[in-house]
Amino acid sequence: MRSTKPDLSVGFEALRLLAGDPSATAFVTAQGTISYAELDELVQARRALLGGGRRLVMVSCANALEPLVTYLAALAAGHPVLLVAGDGDEPNQERNRNSLVERYDPDVVLAPVGNGWRLDERRKGSRHTLHPELALLLSTSGSTGSPKLVRLSRENVLSNARSIADYLTLTPQDRAAMTLPMHYCYGLSVVNSHLISGASLLLTERSVVETEFWNEFDEAGATSFAGVPYTFDLLDSTGFAEREHESLRYITQAGGRLGPDRVRGYARLGRERGFDFVVMYGQTEATARMAYLPPDLAETRPESIGIPIPGGQFRIDDPDEKSVGNLVYTGPNVMMGYAESPAELAAGPTGGDLRTGDLARRHDDGLFEIVGRSSRFVKIYGLRIDLDGVERLLADDGLEVRAVNLEERLVVFVRHGWALGLVAPIAAKALGLPGHIVRAHLIEEFPLTSSGKPDIASLLRQAASLERDVQPVDRTDTVTAENIRALYATLLDRPDAVADDSFVALHGDSLSYVEVSVRLEQMLGTLPRDWPATSARDLAGHRNAPVGVHPRRKMARMETSVVLRAIAIVLVAGTHANLFHVQGGAHLLLGILGFNLARFQFAAVPRPMRLRKLVRSAAQIFIPAVLWIGGVALIGGTYEPATVFLLHNLLGGDDQWTVQWQYWFLESVVWTILGLALVFCVPQLDRFERRYPFAFAASFVAGALLLRLLLTEGVEAGPTERYSLPIVLWLIALGWLIARSTDATRRVMSSAVVVLTVSGFFGDPGREAITIAGLLLLLWVPAVPLPRMLVPVLSVVASASLFVYLVHWQVFPLFGGAFPLLATLASFAVGILASQGYSALGGWWRAHPAALARTLLSAPIFKADTPAHDARNNKVRAH
């Protein structure tokens, strides 16, 4: 039975979006093309199935023909359309659809069934009273589980579609690839603006990460696609910048803020490749778009949202002393209002202004800039905090986070364990908050709504659950995060260490690594390979036994890299002192260096921190080396200036071995580290290494090996070639590859590379066997069982290996070759004393900041990685 309620449908007008030439292509699908004439026939047939009068039609959406035809048919017949997510079979989407069906009781429902679609006419006629201007209902948040809907009129839809078509200069020759869901206002605006321009759409359910998507894109001659910030994360991860698409005319971006550097980068790429990058700003309440940034300004003004769309206007209400105020939009695309129940579907327009909820300023050139969101300003500890500003502040330091406020606490989520110990102290210092007010939690992925926006509600639920589950640890008989934190604080001289810090986050290096790893082995037993990047809290969860059990055992386990480091320096010093003749130790140390570089300097930390850690590591070798070698040169005149400053190798060296070659190892280490710092100054290379760590390491090995073969003109290296940096670089790369071999398959592959590339290099099977055996142990054996009494001895030797190498060239000749054992022991004694003396001097400088100390400690190589946020504090904090 038809409803007997007053009929507000009298006088309604149909909304027809199809404006293309009948013979022109409207849709490109996997099954072929559909012309405007064919599409019109499908729409008319679907109109007949939807029935007469006006009815509430709910469409479960996907970038497919059936939902689009039903949507267009409903509009053309004057039926208001409620669009919901239907492009996935996740349980939450089904729950959301069922919830909306129950609340709004639609008259007709299009829903996915198996691999097809079913149009369900739930009653004859309609039981709803529908306002004559009502055309479209969309969720406010992109999540169709929300009962609050945006009511959009025919004028809203038409005006916004025409405006977008106007500023994008759409023509019938344009063809957009559907990369966003059509239930999301941004995705729907692509449909509307193209159809009203007589342009066409490539319908695809594929993701931009799929090669097939780009094959379809090129085959269809698509001219554009749209993306939210997450889309560009995916593009970056798949090497989009390296591909060319001849038909691409422009890319649009909306759905959230894209960082200025990335906007500038895509704009620059577009300039080079011949496409425009158009940043847009909008909200569902404005149908879709409110502003756009002219493409020619994207490189120079990437922080701006641009200017109002044609027909729209902005104003700033209640500006402060910095001209920042509430952004208000006026235009024909502003919604009729909200609906939270079926009764409100009969309501008329509620006002012409849209208070966006964003804080913005207008610049003198007419461009608008969003600086925050009023609803994201919270009071914490008496301070007004901009949560979006917190996220931007941390992003400036390479820390991607999501921030929420929970019961007067700032809760920050990160996706990487290494960041846990960084975000809280940085945020607390920048905002002037007590450290205990800021909490950091690890999350696998930042939750998104179905439209790709940050899902703040989900984060709040997780924050509440995580904070509720935090229980104090009061057991004194087990290893706790506090035990490990205290160990870091003492051994790394970091009293500011917290339980969420890791060895890497506290700037531990290969010098402090030995002592820390040994102490942790005593506490925890066998350590996981990735322990340097694991927080103290997570390491405590790895404990193998209560504290006190391991020290009473006769055997202990020690990390293989530490044992090999100690053995290698013994082989070097003992061979040079003629105690024995076992060569290969120094070249094995190069492999260990590459292994440790990958674990410490190339852990998953922000790029600026990577660069600082690399420079710091090079300085920790270069400074004592120059002091010692320079002192020897001044006293005895033994070394040339090039050797003093570790340049002999780089300047070509000599064809015959001389004393100037003695520090070839240190030269190779320092300049390799600095060279890698230059490599990772290139953001694209840094991103590639993070996404494909094993592939990057394998490429490094391949390139370095090719360089070696070209320079040696064969497999075997010459008498001094085997000490030349370009020729031994491949050994450092091998160590790196070993560190990135995280499963059995990769270890087998790396084992083959080790054996094949080392064999024949020296022309000495014994020397090659030492190097191969050491590298294979490093690859396959995480820890070595040893008598406990050897652990402190090997620890001290490994820790002092740099200084033993430095001084032994001057110590062992004092014994004239008559007492090789004594010469070797003396080399280690002097080296260990030098190591401890240098460490003590560094500690004294830190404790007594004289002018020289202040100068050195302010340099990037010594300075703690605590960003100077004071200049930026006012952006995120106000009393």
Buried (B, 14 or more C-beta within 10 A) or exposed (E): EEBEEEBBBEEBEEBBBBBBEEEBBBBBBEEEEBBBBBBBEBBEEBBEEBBEBBBBBBBBBBBBBBBBBBBBBBBBBBBBBBBBBBBBEEEEBBEBBEBBBEEBBBBBBBBBEEEEBEBEEBBEBBBBBBBBBBBBBBBBBBBBBBBEBBBBBBBBBBBBBBBBBBBBEBEBBBBBBBBBBBBBBBBBBBBBBBBBBBBBBBBBBBEBBBEEBBEBBBEBBBBBBBBBBBBBBBBBBBEBBEEEBEBBBBBBBBBBBBBBEBBBBBBBBBBEEEBBBBBBBBBBBBBBBBBBBBBEBBBEBBBBBBBBBBBBEBBBEEBEEEEBBBBBBBBBBBBBBBBEEBEBBBBEBEEEEBEBEBBBBBEEEEBBBBBBBBEBBBEBBEBEBBBBBBBBBBBBBBBBBBBBBBEEBBBBBBBBBBBBBBBBBBBBBBBBBEEEBBBBBBBEEBBBBBBBBBBBBBBBEBBBEBBEEEEEBEEEEEBBBBBBBBBBBEBBBBEEBBBBBBBBBBBBBBBBBBBBBBBBBBBBBBBEBBBBBBBBBBBBEBBEEEBEEBEEEEEBBBBBBBBBBBBBBBBBBBBBBBBEEBBBBBBBBBBBBBBBBBBBBBBBBBBBBBBBBBBBBBBBBBBBBBEBBBEBBEEEEBBBEBBBBBBBBBEEBEEEEEEBBBBBBBBBBBBBBBEBBEEBEEEEBBBBBBEBBBEBBBBBBBEBBEBBBEBBEEEEBBEBBBBBBBBBBBBBBBBBBBBBBEEEEBBEBBBEBBEEBBBBBBEBEEBBEBBBBBBBBBBBEBBBEBEBEBBEEBBBBBBBBBBBBBBBBBBBEEBEEEBBEBBBBBBBBBBBEBBBEBBEEBEEBEEEEEEEBEEBBEEEBBEEBEBEBEEBBEBBBEE
